[in-house]
Amino acid sequence: MGAFCEPCKVPLPYTGGMILSPNQRKYLRGLGHALHPVVLIGQHGLTDAVVKETTTALESHELLKVRARLGDRLERQRILSTLAERTESELVQTIGNVGLFYKKNKDSGKIIIPDY
Protein backbone atom coordinates (compact mmCIF):
# COMPACT_ATOMS: atom_id res chain seq x y z
CA MET A 1 0.00 0.00 0.00
CA GLY A 2 1.10 3.57 -0.55
CA ALA A 3 2.32 6.20 1.89
CA PHE A 4 0.05 8.40 4.02
CA CYS A 5 0.12 12.07 4.94
CA GLU A 6 0.63 11.87 8.73
CA PRO A 7 -1.40 14.88 9.94
CA CYS A 8 -4.53 14.14 7.89
CA LYS A 9 -4.21 10.35 7.26
CA VAL A 10 -4.94 10.82 3.54
CA PRO A 11 -3.13 8.43 1.17
CA LEU A 12 -0.46 10.10 -0.91
CA PRO A 13 -0.77 9.55 -4.68
CA TYR A 14 1.21 6.72 -6.20
CA THR A 15 3.81 8.08 -8.65
CA GLY A 16 4.14 4.95 -10.77
CA GLY A 17 7.83 5.54 -11.23
CA MET A 18 7.11 8.77 -13.12
CA ILE A 19 7.78 12.12 -11.58
CA LEU A 20 5.67 14.78 -13.26
CA SER A 21 6.50 18.42 -12.71
CA PRO A 22 3.69 20.81 -11.71
CA ASN A 23 3.68 22.24 -15.24
CA GLN A 24 3.38 18.76 -16.77
CA ARG A 25 0.49 17.98 -14.42
CA LYS A 26 -1.13 21.26 -15.44
CA TYR A 27 -0.75 20.32 -19.11
CA LEU A 28 -2.34 16.89 -18.52
CA ARG A 29 -5.18 18.44 -16.52
CA GLY A 30 -5.88 20.73 -19.48
CA LEU A 31 -6.03 17.75 -21.84
CA GLY A 32 -8.20 15.79 -19.44
CA HIS A 33 -10.71 18.56 -18.89
CA ALA A 34 -12.90 17.60 -21.87
CA LEU A 35 -12.77 13.85 -21.17
CA HIS A 36 -15.66 11.88 -19.72
CA PRO A 37 -15.11 9.04 -17.21
CA VAL A 38 -14.37 5.76 -18.99
CA VAL A 39 -14.22 3.46 -15.95
CA LEU A 40 -16.75 3.51 -13.11
CA ILE A 41 -16.05 2.10 -9.64
CA GLY A 42 -19.28 1.23 -7.86
CA GLN A 43 -20.50 -0.42 -4.69
CA HIS A 44 -18.22 -3.46 -5.05
CA GLY A 45 -15.13 -1.25 -4.89
CA LEU A 46 -11.84 -2.01 -6.58
CA THR A 47 -12.11 -5.45 -8.18
CA ASP A 48 -9.75 -7.29 -10.50
CA ALA A 49 -12.15 -6.59 -13.38
CA VAL A 50 -11.93 -2.84 -12.73
CA VAL A 51 -8.12 -3.00 -12.66
CA LYS A 52 -8.05 -5.01 -15.91
CA GLU A 53 -10.47 -2.62 -17.66
CA THR A 54 -8.48 0.41 -16.48
CA THR A 55 -5.21 -1.14 -17.70
CA THR A 56 -6.75 -1.84 -21.11
CA ALA A 57 -8.15 1.69 -21.37
CA LEU A 58 -4.81 3.24 -20.36
CA GLU A 59 -3.00 1.24 -23.04
CA SER A 60 -5.24 2.65 -25.73
CA HIS A 61 -5.92 6.18 -24.43
CA GLU A 62 -2.95 7.04 -22.14
CA LEU A 63 -5.09 9.64 -20.31
CA LEU A 64 -8.47 8.79 -18.81
CA LYS A 65 -10.91 9.65 -16.08
CA VAL A 66 -12.19 7.17 -13.51
CA ARG A 67 -15.31 7.84 -11.45
CA ALA A 68 -15.43 6.30 -7.96
CA ARG A 69 -18.95 6.43 -6.51
CA LEU A 70 -18.12 5.99 -2.85
CA GLY A 71 -19.43 8.01 0.07
CA ASP A 72 -16.29 8.38 2.17
CA ARG A 73 -13.60 10.76 0.89
CA LEU A 74 -10.70 8.87 2.48
CA GLU A 75 -11.93 5.55 1.07
CA ARG A 76 -12.30 7.10 -2.39
CA GLN A 77 -8.75 8.53 -2.24
CA ARG A 78 -7.38 5.19 -1.03
CA ILE A 79 -9.08 3.30 -3.87
CA LEU A 80 -7.89 5.76 -6.55
CA SER A 81 -4.32 5.61 -5.19
CA THR A 82 -4.44 1.81 -5.10
CA LEU A 83 -5.79 1.74 -8.68
CA ALA A 84 -2.87 3.93 -9.81
CA GLU A 85 -0.45 1.57 -8.07
CA ARG A 86 -1.98 -1.60 -9.52
CA THR A 87 -2.12 -0.19 -13.06
CA GLU A 88 1.35 1.39 -12.73
CA SER A 89 -0.06 4.74 -13.79
CA GLU A 90 0.11 8.28 -12.47
CA LEU A 91 -2.83 9.78 -10.59
CA VAL A 92 -2.64 13.29 -11.99
CA GLN A 93 -5.61 14.85 -10.21
CA THR A 94 -8.70 14.06 -8.16
CA ILE A 95 -11.75 16.28 -8.07
CA GLY A 96 -14.74 15.00 -6.15
CA ASN A 97 -15.57 11.49 -7.36
CA VAL A 98 -13.30 11.63 -10.43
CA GLY A 99 -9.62 10.77 -10.77
CA LEU A 100 -7.47 11.59 -13.83
CA PHE A 101 -4.92 8.88 -14.67
CA TYR A 102 -1.96 8.95 -17.07
CA LYS A 103 0.26 6.14 -18.29
CA LYS A 104 2.66 6.59 -21.18
CA ASN A 105 2.24 4.02 -23.93
CA LYS A 106 5.63 2.45 -24.61
CA ASP A 107 4.86 1.60 -28.24
CA SER A 108 3.07 4.64 -29.59
CA GLY A 109 2.95 7.63 -27.31
CA LYS A 110 -0.04 9.70 -28.44
CA ILE A 111 0.44 12.38 -25.80
CA ILE A 112 3.67 14.34 -25.87
CA ILE A 113 4.32 16.01 -22.53
CA PRO A 114 6.43 19.18 -22.70
CA ASP A 115 9.68 19.21 -20.72
CA TYR A 116 9.26 22.40 -18.74
MIDO-199668 format. One record per atom (N, C-alpha, C): residue number from 0; residue in one letter; atom name; x, y, z. Coordinates in nm, 3 decimals. Layout:
<nodes>
+------+------+------+---------+---------+---------+
! resi ! resn ! name !    east !   north !      up !
+------+------+------+---------+---------+---------+
!  NUM !    A !   CA !       X !       Y !       Z !
...
+------+------+------+---------+---------+---------+
</nodes>
This chain:
<nodes>
+------+------+------+---------+---------+---------+
! resi ! resn ! name !    east !   north !      up !
+------+------+------+---------+---------+---------+
!    0 !    M !    N !   0.084 !  -0.117 !   0.000 !
!    0 !    M !   CA !   0.000 !   0.000 !   0.000 !
!    0 !    M !    C !   0.089 !   0.123 !   0.000 !
!    1 !    G !    N !   0.033 !   0.235 !  -0.044 !
!    1 !    G !   CA !   0.110 !   0.357 !  -0.055 !
!    1 !    G !    C !   0.132 !   0.427 !   0.077 !
!    2 !    A !    N !   0.200 !   0.542 !   0.071 !
!    2 !    A !   CA !   0.232 !   0.620 !   0.189 !
!    2 !    A !    C !   0.113 !   0.709 !   0.227 !
!    3 !    F !    N !   0.112 !   0.755 !   0.353 !
!    3 !    F !   CA !   0.005 !   0.840 !   0.402 !
!    3 !    F !    C !   0.061 !   0.971 !   0.451 !
!    4 !    C !    N !  -0.018 !   1.076 !   0.436 !
!    4 !    C !   CA !   0.012 !   1.207 !   0.494 !
!    4 !    C !    C !  -0.020 !   1.197 !   0.643 !
!    5 !    E !    N !   0.080 !   1.210 !   0.729 !
!    5 !    E !   CA !   0.063 !   1.187 !   0.873 !
!    5 !    E !    C !  -0.043 !   1.275 !   0.939 !
!    6 !    P !    N !  -0.043 !   1.408 !   0.920 !
!    6 !    P !   CA !  -0.140 !   1.488 !   0.994 !
!    6 !    P !    C !  -0.286 !   1.457 !   0.958 !
!    7 !    C !    N !  -0.313 !   1.429 !   0.830 !
!    7 !    C !   CA !  -0.453 !   1.414 !   0.789 !
!    7 !    C !    C !  -0.491 !   1.271 !   0.754 !
!    8 !    K !    N !  -0.396 !   1.177 !   0.753 !
!    8 !    K !   CA !  -0.421 !   1.035 !   0.726 !
!    8 !    K !    C !  -0.478 !   1.009 !   0.587 !
!    9 !    V !    N !  -0.449 !   1.098 !   0.493 !
!    9 !    V !   CA !  -0.494 !   1.082 !   0.354 !
!    9 !    V !    C !  -0.383 !   1.012 !   0.277 !
!   10 !    P !    N !  -0.417 !   0.910 !   0.195 !
!   10 !    P !   CA !  -0.313 !   0.843 !   0.117 !
!   10 !    P !    C !  -0.249 !   0.938 !   0.016 !
!   11 !    L !    N !  -0.118 !   0.930 !   0.008 !
!   11 !    L !   CA !  -0.046 !   1.010 !  -0.091 !
!   11 !    L !    C !  -0.058 !   0.941 !  -0.226 !
!   12 !    P !    N !  -0.063 !   1.017 !  -0.336 !
!   12 !    P !   CA !  -0.077 !   0.955 !  -0.468 !
!   12 !    P !    C !   0.044 !   0.871 !  -0.504 !
!   13 !    Y !    N !   0.016 !   0.760 !  -0.571 !
!   13 !    Y !   CA !   0.121 !   0.672 !  -0.620 !
!   13 !    Y !    C !   0.182 !   0.736 !  -0.744 !
!   14 !    T !    N !   0.316 !   0.741 !  -0.752 !
!   14 !    T !   CA !   0.381 !   0.808 !  -0.865 !
!   14 !    T !    C !   0.405 !   0.717 !  -0.982 !
!   15 !    G !    N !   0.398 !   0.587 !  -0.964 !
!   15 !    G !   CA !   0.414 !   0.495 !  -1.077 !
!   15 !    G !    C !   0.551 !   0.498 !  -1.140 !
!   16 !    G !    N !   0.649 !   0.548 !  -1.068 !
!   16 !    G !   CA !   0.783 !   0.554 !  -1.123 !
!   16 !    G !    C !   0.806 !   0.680 !  -1.205 !
!   17 !    M !    N !   0.699 !   0.753 !  -1.237 !
!   17 !    M !   CA !   0.711 !   0.877 !  -1.312 !
!   17 !    M !    C !   0.704 !   0.993 !  -1.215 !
!   18 !    I !    N !   0.786 !   1.090 !  -1.236 !
!   18 !    I !   CA !   0.778 !   1.212 !  -1.158 !
!   18 !    I !    C !   0.738 !   1.324 !  -1.254 !
!   19 !    L !    N !   0.616 !   1.371 !  -1.240 !
!   19 !    L !   CA !   0.567 !   1.478 !  -1.326 !
!   19 !    L !    C !   0.585 !   1.610 !  -1.254 !
!   20 !    S !    N !   0.635 !   1.709 !  -1.327 !
!   20 !    S !   CA !   0.650 !   1.842 !  -1.271 !
!   20 !    S !    C !   0.511 !   1.907 !  -1.259 !
!   21 !    P !    N !   0.499 !   2.011 !  -1.180 !
!   21 !    P !   CA !   0.369 !   2.081 !  -1.171 !
!   21 !    P !    C !   0.319 !   2.132 !  -1.306 !
!   22 !    N !    N !   0.409 !   2.177 !  -1.391 !
!   22 !    N !   CA !   0.368 !   2.224 !  -1.524 !
!   22 !    N !    C !   0.320 !   2.109 !  -1.612 !
!   23 !    Q !    N !   0.383 !   1.992 !  -1.601 !
!   23 !    Q !   CA !   0.338 !   1.876 !  -1.677 !
!   23 !    Q !    C !   0.201 !   1.830 !  -1.628 !
!   24 !    R !    N !   0.181 !   1.833 !  -1.497 !
!   24 !    R !   CA !   0.049 !   1.798 !  -1.442 !
!   24 !    R !    C !  -0.057 !   1.897 !  -1.492 !
!   25 !    K !    N !  -0.021 !   2.023 !  -1.496 !
!   25 !    K !   CA !  -0.113 !   2.126 !  -1.544 !
!   25 !    K !    C !  -0.150 !   2.100 !  -1.691 !
!   26 !    Y !    N !  -0.052 !   2.063 !  -1.771 !
!   26 !    Y !   CA !  -0.075 !   2.032 !  -1.911 !
!   26 !    Y !    C !  -0.171 !   1.914 !  -1.925 !
!   27 !    L !    N !  -0.148 !   1.807 !  -1.847 !
!   27 !    L !   CA !  -0.234 !   1.689 !  -1.852 !
!   27 !    L !    C !  -0.375 !   1.721 !  -1.802 !
!   28 !    R !    N !  -0.385 !   1.804 !  -1.700 !
!   28 !    R !   CA !  -0.518 !   1.844 !  -1.652 !
!   28 !    R !    C !  -0.595 !   1.918 !  -1.761 !
!   29 !    G !    N !  -0.524 !   2.001 !  -1.837 !
!   29 !    G !   CA !  -0.588 !   2.073 !  -1.948 !
!   29 !    G !    C !  -0.639 !   1.977 !  -2.055 !
!   30 !    L !    N !  -0.559 !   1.874 !  -2.085 !
!   30 !    L !   CA !  -0.603 !   1.775 !  -2.184 !
!   30 !    L !    C !  -0.719 !   1.691 !  -2.131 !
!   31 !    G !    N !  -0.718 !   1.664 !  -2.002 !
!   31 !    G !   CA !  -0.820 !   1.579 !  -1.944 !
!   31 !    G !    C !  -0.951 !   1.649 !  -1.915 !
!   32 !    H !    N !  -0.952 !   1.780 !  -1.924 !
!   32 !    H !   CA !  -1.071 !   1.856 !  -1.889 !
!   32 !    H !    C !  -1.194 !   1.814 !  -1.971 !
!   33 !    A !    N !  -1.177 !   1.792 !  -2.099 !
!   33 !    A !   CA !  -1.290 !   1.760 !  -2.187 !
!   33 !    A !    C !  -1.327 !   1.612 !  -2.186 !
!   34 !    L !    N !  -1.249 !   1.528 !  -2.118 !
!   34 !    L !   CA !  -1.277 !   1.385 !  -2.117 !
!   34 !    L !    C !  -1.393 !   1.351 !  -2.025 !
!   35 !    H !    N !  -1.461 !   1.242 !  -2.057 !
!   35 !    H !   CA !  -1.566 !   1.188 !  -1.972 !
!   35 !    H !    C !  -1.511 !   1.061 !  -1.906 !
!   36 !    P !    N !  -1.559 !   1.026 !  -1.787 !
!   36 !    P !   CA !  -1.511 !   0.904 !  -1.721 !
!   36 !    P !    C !  -1.535 !   0.780 !  -1.806 !
!   37 !    V !    N !  -1.431 !   0.698 !  -1.819 !
!   37 !    V !   CA !  -1.437 !   0.576 !  -1.899 !
!   37 !    V !    C !  -1.464 !   0.455 !  -1.809 !
!   38 !    V !    N !  -1.408 !   0.457 !  -1.689 !
!   38 !    V !   CA !  -1.422 !   0.346 !  -1.595 !
!   38 !    V !    C !  -1.499 !   0.397 !  -1.474 !
!   39 !    L !    N !  -1.596 !   0.316 !  -1.427 !
!   39 !    L !   CA !  -1.675 !   0.351 !  -1.311 !
!   39 !    L !    C !  -1.651 !   0.248 !  -1.201 !
!   40 !    I !    N !  -1.621 !   0.297 !  -1.081 !
!   40 !    I !   CA !  -1.605 !   0.210 !  -0.964 !
!   40 !    I !    C !  -1.730 !   0.227 !  -0.879 !
!   41 !    G !    N !  -1.801 !   0.116 !  -0.857 !
!   41 !    G !   CA !  -1.928 !   0.123 !  -0.786 !
!   41 !    G !    C !  -1.922 !   0.064 !  -0.647 !
!   42 !    Q !    N !  -2.033 !   0.006 !  -0.605 !
!   42 !    Q !   CA !  -2.050 !  -0.042 !  -0.469 !
!   42 !    Q !    C !  -1.958 !  -0.158 !  -0.433 !
!   43 !    H !    N !  -1.910 !  -0.233 !  -0.532 !
!   43 !    H !   CA !  -1.822 !  -0.346 !  -0.505 !
!   43 !    H !    C !  -1.677 !  -0.303 !  -0.488 !
!   44 !    G !    N !  -1.648 !  -0.177 !  -0.511 !
!   44 !    G !   CA !  -1.513 !  -0.125 !  -0.489 !
!   44 !    G !    C !  -1.416 !  -0.164 !  -0.600 !
!   45 !    L !    N !  -1.291 !  -0.174 !  -0.563 !
!   45 !    L !   CA !  -1.184 !  -0.201 !  -0.658 !
!   45 !    L !    C !  -1.169 !  -0.351 !  -0.676 !
!   46 !    T !    N !  -1.220 !  -0.402 !  -0.788 !
!   46 !    T !   CA !  -1.211 !  -0.545 !  -0.818 !
!   46 !    T !    C !  -1.105 !  -0.569 !  -0.924 !
!   47 !    D !    N !  -1.072 !  -0.695 !  -0.946 !
!   47 !    D !   CA !  -0.975 !  -0.729 !  -1.050 !
!   47 !    D !    C !  -1.026 !  -0.689 !  -1.188 !
!   48 !    A !    N !  -1.157 !  -0.698 !  -1.209 !
!   48 !    A !   CA !  -1.215 !  -0.659 !  -1.338 !
!   48 !    A !    C !  -1.197 !  -0.509 !  -1.363 !
!   49 !    V !    N !  -1.212 !  -0.429 !  -1.259 !
!   49 !    V !   CA !  -1.193 !  -0.284 !  -1.273 !
!   49 !    V !    C !  -1.048 !  -0.253 !  -1.307 !
!   50 !    V !    N !  -0.955 !  -0.321 !  -1.240 !
!   50 !    V !   CA !  -0.812 !  -0.300 !  -1.266 !
!   50 !    V !    C !  -0.778 !  -0.340 !  -1.410 !
!   51 !    K !    N !  -0.832 !  -0.454 !  -1.455 !
!   51 !    K !   CA !  -0.805 !  -0.501 !  -1.591 !
!   51 !    K !    C !  -0.862 !  -0.403 !  -1.694 !
!   52 !    E !    N !  -0.984 !  -0.356 !  -1.673 !
!   52 !    E !   CA !  -1.047 !  -0.262 !  -1.766 !
!   52 !    E !    C !  -0.971 !  -0.129 !  -1.769 !
!   53 !    T !    N !  -0.925 !  -0.083 !  -1.654 !
!   53 !    T !   CA !  -0.848 !   0.041 !  -1.648 !
!   53 !    T !    C !  -0.715 !   0.026 !  -1.720 !
!   54 !    T !    N !  -0.648 !  -0.088 !  -1.701 !
!   54 !    T !   CA !  -0.521 !  -0.114 !  -1.770 !
!   54 !    T !    C !  -0.540 !  -0.114 !  -1.921 !
!   55 !    T !    N !  -0.646 !  -0.180 !  -1.967 !
!   55 !    T !   CA !  -0.675 !  -0.184 !  -2.111 !
!   55 !    T !    C !  -0.704 !  -0.044 !  -2.165 !
!   56 !    A !    N !  -0.782 !   0.033 !  -2.092 !
!   56 !    A !   CA !  -0.815 !   0.169 !  -2.137 !
!   56 !    A !    C !  -0.692 !   0.259 !  -2.138 !
!   57 !    L !    N !  -0.604 !   0.244 !  -2.039 !
!   57 !    L !   CA !  -0.481 !   0.324 !  -2.036 !
!   57 !    L !    C !  -0.389 !   0.290 !  -2.151 !
!   58 !    E !    N !  -0.385 !   0.163 !  -2.191 !
!   58 !    E !   CA !  -0.300 !   0.124 !  -2.304 !
!   58 !    E !    C !  -0.346 !   0.188 !  -2.433 !
!   59 !    S !    N !  -0.476 !   0.208 !  -2.448 !
!   59 !    S !   CA !  -0.524 !   0.265 !  -2.573 !
!   59 !    S !    C !  -0.539 !   0.417 !  -2.568 !
!   60 !    H !    N !  -0.567 !   0.473 !  -2.451 !
!   60 !    H !   CA !  -0.592 !   0.618 !  -2.443 !
!   60 !    H !    C !  -0.482 !   0.698 !  -2.377 !
!   61 !    E !    N !  -0.402 !   0.639 !  -2.291 !
!   61 !    E !   CA !  -0.295 !   0.704 !  -2.214 !
!   61 !    E !    C !  -0.347 !   0.796 !  -2.103 !
!   62 !    L !    N !  -0.453 !   0.870 !  -2.128 !
!   62 !    L !   CA !  -0.509 !   0.964 !  -2.031 !
!   62 !    L !    C !  -0.659 !   0.935 !  -2.018 !
!   63 !    L !    N !  -0.705 !   0.909 !  -1.897 !
!   63 !    L !   CA !  -0.847 !   0.879 !  -1.881 !
!   63 !    L !    C !  -0.895 !   0.918 !  -1.743 !
!   64 !    K !    N !  -1.026 !   0.933 !  -1.735 !
!   64 !    K !   CA !  -1.091 !   0.965 !  -1.608 !
!   64 !    K !    C !  -1.159 !   0.840 !  -1.554 !
!   65 !    V !    N !  -1.153 !   0.826 !  -1.422 !
!   65 !    V !   CA !  -1.219 !   0.717 !  -1.351 !
!   65 !    V !    C !  -1.310 !   0.778 !  -1.246 !
!   66 !    R !    N !  -1.436 !   0.734 !  -1.245 !
!   66 !    R !   CA !  -1.531 !   0.784 !  -1.145 !
!   66 !    R !    C !  -1.547 !   0.679 !  -1.036 !
!   67 !    A !    N !  -1.527 !   0.719 !  -0.912 !
!   67 !    A !   CA !  -1.543 !   0.630 !  -0.796 !
!   67 !    A !    C !  -1.662 !   0.679 !  -0.715 !
!   68 !    R !    N !  -1.773 !   0.606 !  -0.723 !
!   68 !    R !   CA !  -1.895 !   0.643 !  -0.651 !
!   68 !    R !    C !  -1.894 !   0.582 !  -0.512 !
!   69 !    L !    N !  -1.820 !   0.644 !  -0.423 !
!   69 !    L !   CA !  -1.812 !   0.599 !  -0.285 !
!   69 !    L !    C !  -1.840 !   0.718 !  -0.194 !
!   70 !    G !    N !  -1.903 !   0.693 !  -0.081 !
!   70 !    G !   CA !  -1.943 !   0.801 !   0.007 !
!   70 !    G !    C !  -1.828 !   0.866 !   0.083 !
!   71 !    D !    N !  -1.734 !   0.788 !   0.130 !
!   71 !    D !   CA !  -1.629 !   0.838 !   0.217 !
!   71 !    D !    C !  -1.511 !   0.891 !   0.135 !
!   72 !    R !    N !  -1.469 !   1.013 !   0.164 !
!   72 !    R !   CA !  -1.360 !   1.076 !   0.089 !
!   72 !    R !    C !  -1.227 !   1.002 !   0.104 !
!   73 !    L !    N !  -1.196 !   0.959 !   0.225 !
!   73 !    L !   CA !  -1.070 !   0.887 !   0.248 !
!   73 !    L !    C !  -1.070 !   0.752 !   0.176 !
!   74 !    E !    N !  -1.182 !   0.683 !   0.177 !
!   74 !    E !   CA !  -1.193 !   0.555 !   0.107 !
!   74 !    E !    C !  -1.178 !   0.574 !  -0.043 !
!   75 !    R !    N !  -1.240 !   0.680 !  -0.096 !
!   75 !    R !   CA !  -1.230 !   0.710 !  -0.239 !
!   75 !    R !    C !  -1.084 !   0.740 !  -0.277 !
!   76 !    Q !    N !  -1.015 !   0.820 !  -0.196 !
!   76 !    Q !   CA !  -0.875 !   0.853 !  -0.224 !
!   76 !    Q !    C !  -0.787 !   0.729 !  -0.216 !
!   77 !    R !    N !  -0.815 !   0.642 !  -0.118 !
!   77 !    R !   CA !  -0.738 !   0.519 !  -0.103 !
!   77 !    R !    C !  -0.757 !   0.428 !  -0.224 !
!   78 !    I !    N !  -0.880 !   0.416 !  -0.272 !
!   78 !    I !   CA !  -0.908 !   0.330 !  -0.387 !
!   78 !    I !    C !  -0.843 !   0.386 !  -0.513 !
!   79 !    L !    N !  -0.851 !   0.518 !  -0.535 !
!   79 !    L !   CA !  -0.789 !   0.576 !  -0.655 !
!   79 !    L !    C !  -0.637 !   0.562 !  -0.650 !
!   80 !    S !    N !  -0.576 !   0.579 !  -0.532 !
!   80 !    S !   CA !  -0.432 !   0.561 !  -0.519 !
!   80 !    S !    C !  -0.392 !   0.415 !  -0.542 !
!   81 !    T !    N !  -0.471 !   0.323 !  -0.490 !
!   81 !    T !   CA !  -0.444 !   0.181 !  -0.510 !
!   81 !    T !    C !  -0.460 !   0.143 !  -0.658 !
!   82 !    L !    N !  -0.560 !   0.200 !  -0.725 !
!   82 !    L !   CA !  -0.579 !   0.174 !  -0.868 !
!   82 !    L !    C !  -0.459 !   0.223 !  -0.947 !
!   83 !    A !    N !  -0.406 !   0.340 !  -0.913 !
!   83 !    A !   CA !  -0.287 !   0.393 !  -0.981 !
!   83 !    A !    C !  -0.168 !   0.299 !  -0.959 !
!   84 !    E !    N !  -0.155 !   0.248 !  -0.838 !
!   84 !    E !   CA !  -0.045 !   0.157 !  -0.807 !
!   84 !    E !    C !  -0.058 !   0.025 !  -0.883 !
!   85 !    R !    N !  -0.179 !  -0.030 !  -0.886 !
!   85 !    R !   CA !  -0.198 !  -0.160 !  -0.952 !
!   85 !    R !    C !  -0.190 !  -0.152 !  -1.105 !
!   86 !    T !    N !  -0.222 !  -0.036 !  -1.161 !
!   86 !    T !   CA !  -0.212 !  -0.019 !  -1.306 !
!   86 !    T !    C !  -0.079 !   0.043 !  -1.348 !
!   87 !    E !    N !   0.006 !   0.075 !  -1.249 !
!   87 !    E !   CA !   0.135 !   0.139 !  -1.273 !
!   87 !    E !    C !   0.120 !   0.268 !  -1.352 !
!   88 !    S !    N !   0.020 !   0.347 !  -1.313 !
!   88 !    S !   CA !  -0.006 !   0.474 !  -1.379 !
!   88 !    S !    C !   0.012 !   0.588 !  -1.279 !
!   89 !    E !    N !  -0.004 !   0.707 !  -1.328 !
!   89 !    E !   CA !   0.011 !   0.828 !  -1.247 !
!   89 !    E !    C !  -0.127 !   0.887 !  -1.221 !
!   90 !    L !    N !  -0.160 !   0.908 !  -1.095 !
!   90 !    L !   CA !  -0.283 !   0.978 !  -1.059 !
!   90 !    L !    C !  -0.252 !   1.127 !  -1.065 !
!   91 !    V !    N !  -0.297 !   1.190 !  -1.172 !
!   91 !    V !   CA !  -0.264 !   1.329 !  -1.199 !
!   91 !    V !    C !  -0.344 !   1.423 !  -1.110 !
!   92 !    Q !    N !  -0.474 !   1.393 !  -1.093 !
!   92 !    Q !   CA !  -0.561 !   1.485 !  -1.021 !
!   92 !    Q !    C !  -0.684 !   1.410 !  -0.973 !
!   93 !    T !    N !  -0.738 !   1.453 !  -0.860 !
!   93 !    T !   CA !  -0.870 !   1.406 !  -0.816 !
!   93 !    T !    C !  -0.956 !   1.528 !  -0.785 !
!   94 !    I !    N !  -1.076 !   1.525 !  -0.837 !
!   94 !    I !   CA !  -1.175 !   1.628 !  -0.807 !
!   94 !    I !    C !  -1.305 !   1.555 !  -0.777 !
!   95 !    G !    N !  -1.350 !   1.566 !  -0.654 !
!   95 !    G !   CA !  -1.474 !   1.500 !  -0.615 !
!   95 !    G !    C !  -1.464 !   1.349 !  -0.632 !
!   96 !    N !    N !  -1.552 !   1.293 !  -0.712 !
!   96 !    N !   CA !  -1.557 !   1.149 !  -0.736 !
!   96 !    N !    C !  -1.468 !   1.104 !  -0.852 !
!   97 !    V !    N !  -1.400 !   1.195 !  -0.919 !
!   97 !    V !   CA !  -1.330 !   1.163 !  -1.043 !
!   97 !    V !    C !  -1.179 !   1.176 !  -1.026 !
!   98 !    G !    N !  -1.107 !   1.074 !  -1.076 !
!   98 !    G !   CA !  -0.962 !   1.077 !  -1.077 !
!   98 !    G !    C !  -0.912 !   1.077 !  -1.221 !
!   99 !    L !    N !  -0.807 !   1.153 !  -1.249 !
!   99 !    L !   CA !  -0.747 !   1.159 !  -1.383 !
!   99 !    L !    C !  -0.617 !   1.080 !  -1.379 !
!  100 !    F !    N !  -0.607 !   0.978 !  -1.465 !
!  100 !    F !   CA !  -0.492 !   0.888 !  -1.467 !
!  100 !    F !    C !  -0.416 !   0.903 !  -1.598 !
!  101 !    Y !    N !  -0.282 !   0.889 !  -1.588 !
!  101 !    Y !   CA !  -0.196 !   0.895 !  -1.707 !
!  101 !    Y !    C !  -0.095 !   0.782 !  -1.701 !
!  102 !    K !    N !  -0.079 !   0.715 !  -1.814 !
!  102 !    K !   CA !   0.026 !   0.614 !  -1.829 !
!  102 !    K !    C !   0.077 !   0.621 !  -1.971 !
!  103 !    K !    N !   0.206 !   0.647 !  -1.986 !
!  103 !    K !   CA !   0.266 !   0.659 !  -2.118 !
!  103 !    K !    C !   0.267 !   0.524 !  -2.187 !
!  104 !    N !    N !   0.222 !   0.523 !  -2.312 !
!  104 !    N !   CA !   0.224 !   0.402 !  -2.393 !
!  104 !    N !    C !   0.364 !   0.384 !  -2.447 !
!  105 !    K !    N !   0.424 !   0.269 !  -2.420 !
!  105 !    K !   CA !   0.563 !   0.245 !  -2.461 !
!  105 !    K !    C !   0.579 !   0.234 !  -2.612 !
!  106 !    D !    N !   0.476 !   0.182 !  -2.680 !
!  106 !    D !   CA !   0.486 !   0.160 !  -2.824 !
!  106 !    D !    C !   0.459 !   0.288 !  -2.905 !
!  107 !    S !    N !   0.343 !   0.345 !  -2.882 !
!  107 !    S !   CA !   0.307 !   0.464 !  -2.959 !
!  107 !    S !    C !   0.252 !   0.569 !  -2.864 !
!  108 !    G !    N !   0.337 !   0.657 !  -2.821 !
!  108 !    G !   CA !   0.295 !   0.763 !  -2.731 !
!  108 !    G !    C !   0.213 !   0.866 !  -2.804 !
!  109 !    K !    N !   0.083 !   0.873 !  -2.777 !
!  109 !    K !   CA !  -0.004 !   0.970 !  -2.844 !
!  109 !    K !    C !   0.011 !   1.108 !  -2.782 !
!  110 !    I !    N !   0.035 !   1.111 !  -2.651 !
!  110 !    I !   CA !   0.044 !   1.238 !  -2.580 !
!  110 !    I !    C !   0.191 !   1.271 !  -2.559 !
!  111 !    I !    N !   0.230 !   1.388 !  -2.606 !
!  111 !    I !   CA !   0.367 !   1.434 !  -2.587 !
!  111 !    I !    C !   0.364 !   1.541 !  -2.477 !
!  112 !    I !    N !   0.429 !   1.509 !  -2.368 !
!  112 !    I !   CA !   0.432 !   1.601 !  -2.253 !
!  112 !    I !    C !   0.551 !   1.693 !  -2.268 !
!  113 !    P !    N !   0.530 !   1.824 !  -2.260 !
!  113 !    P !   CA !   0.643 !   1.918 !  -2.270 !
!  113 !    P !    C !   0.738 !   1.904 !  -2.151 !
!  114 !    D !    N !   0.866 !   1.928 !  -2.177 !
!  114 !    D !   CA !   0.968 !   1.921 !  -2.072 !
!  114 !    D !    C !   0.996 !   2.060 !  -2.016 !
!  115 !    Y !    N !   0.903 !   2.110 !  -1.939 !
!  115 !    Y !   CA !   0.926 !   2.240 !  -1.874 !
!  115 !    Y !    C !   0.882 !   2.234 !  -1.732 !
+------+------+------+---------+---------+---------+
</nodes>
